[in-house]
Amino acid sequence: MIARIWHGWTTPEQANTYEQLLNDEIFPSIAAKDIDGYRGIQLLRREHDSEVEFVTIIRFESWDAVKQFAGAAYERAHVPDSARAVLSRFDAHAQHYEVRAHHG
């Protein structure tokens, strides 16, 4: 299993808008790609004093599935224009980790 992890930040005023965009549009569009080996997305949110951080963790069965999702330059982040409009900053690249254990 491969975990693709990415961070984005927005203002407290835009945080709910961004979260709704993820849940209503972006995540369903990823699922609609029907990638063999796609195993779902987790969304994490953390409030800071002046901004809100979001972390997405997308799970794939294999490196081939990651590359099917993201292409040859699979480390590059895929941030739609609609997300860029409400994010104040974001990682240009995603990090990928092999999941070595999962308990519970």
Wavefront OBJ file of the C-alpha trace (Angstrom):
o trace
v 0.000 0.000 0.000
v 1.222 3.503 -0.869
v 0.061 6.629 0.988
v 0.191 9.892 -0.966
v 0.287 12.787 1.508
v -0.245 16.443 0.653
v -0.688 19.677 2.673
v -2.635 22.841 1.899
v -3.405 25.915 3.998
v -6.179 28.471 3.872
v -7.552 31.295 5.966
v -10.065 30.545 8.715
v -12.662 32.395 6.613
v -12.081 30.105 3.598
v -11.618 26.820 5.496
v -15.212 25.591 5.365
v -15.483 26.556 1.692
v -12.344 24.577 0.888
v -13.474 21.549 2.898
v -16.827 21.556 1.118
v -15.066 21.825 -2.258
v -12.956 18.784 -1.394
v -15.909 16.694 -0.256
v -18.406 17.764 -2.923
v -16.207 18.067 -6.031
v -12.545 17.126 -5.785
v -12.767 13.810 -3.926
v -15.690 12.538 -6.053
v -13.775 13.472 -9.227
v -10.800 11.408 -8.029
v -13.046 8.419 -7.291
v -14.710 8.830 -10.706
v -11.365 8.204 -12.426
v -11.969 4.557 -11.493
v -8.272 3.837 -10.989
v -7.548 0.183 -10.342
v -5.755 0.164 -6.986
v -7.280 3.381 -5.602
v -8.233 2.707 -1.976
v -9.726 5.975 -0.723
v -8.901 9.353 0.788
v -8.634 10.661 4.325
v -8.940 14.359 5.117
v -7.287 15.884 8.181
v -7.864 19.448 9.388
v -5.960 21.456 11.992
v -6.740 24.964 13.200
v -3.832 27.360 13.754
v -3.981 30.957 14.995
v -4.076 32.599 11.574
v -4.644 29.721 9.141
v -6.158 26.287 8.756
v -4.068 23.344 7.581
v -5.508 20.470 5.561
v -3.782 17.160 4.933
v -5.004 14.654 2.388
v -3.898 11.041 2.455
v -4.765 9.081 -0.659
v -4.187 5.329 -0.513
v -3.158 3.212 -3.494
v -2.396 -0.485 -3.770
v 0.753 0.008 -5.853
v 3.141 2.470 -7.461
v 1.444 1.712 -10.778
v -1.854 2.967 -9.345
v -0.150 6.144 -8.072
v 1.280 6.757 -11.541
v -2.069 6.044 -13.172
v -3.559 8.754 -10.949
v -0.770 11.343 -11.185
v 1.154 10.512 -14.355
v 4.891 10.202 -14.909
v 5.632 13.246 -12.739
v 3.696 11.587 -9.940
v 5.339 13.608 -7.146
v 3.877 16.863 -8.466
v 0.763 18.000 -6.614
v -2.496 18.164 -8.538
v -4.334 21.275 -7.309
v -7.380 22.288 -9.379
v -7.951 25.978 -10.087
v -11.015 25.952 -7.835
v -8.815 24.880 -4.910
v -6.057 27.363 -5.749
v -8.666 30.130 -5.504
v -9.253 29.476 -1.787
v -5.869 28.164 -0.646
v -3.326 30.655 0.679
v -0.446 28.210 0.126
v 0.127 24.529 -0.615
v 2.806 21.915 -1.170
v 4.011 21.816 -4.760
v 4.759 18.117 -4.369
v 3.110 15.212 -2.599
v 5.081 12.811 -0.452
v 4.713 9.078 -0.904
v 5.199 6.453 1.777
v 4.980 2.682 1.738
v 2.499 1.611 4.405
v 4.387 -0.999 6.380
v 1.763 -1.789 9.026
v -1.871 -1.010 9.729
v -3.347 -1.914 13.112
v -6.954 -1.721 14.147
l 1 2 3 4 5 6 7 8 9 10 11 12 13 14 15 16 17 18 19 20 21 22 23 24 25 26 27 28 29 30 31 32 33 34 35 36 37 38 39 40 41 42 43 44 45 46 47 48 49 50 51 52 53 54 55 56 57 58 59 60 61 62 63 64 65 66 67 68 69 70 71 72 73 74 75 76 77 78 79 80 81 82 83 84 85 86 87 88 89 90 91 92 93 94 95 96 97 98 99 100 101 102 103 104
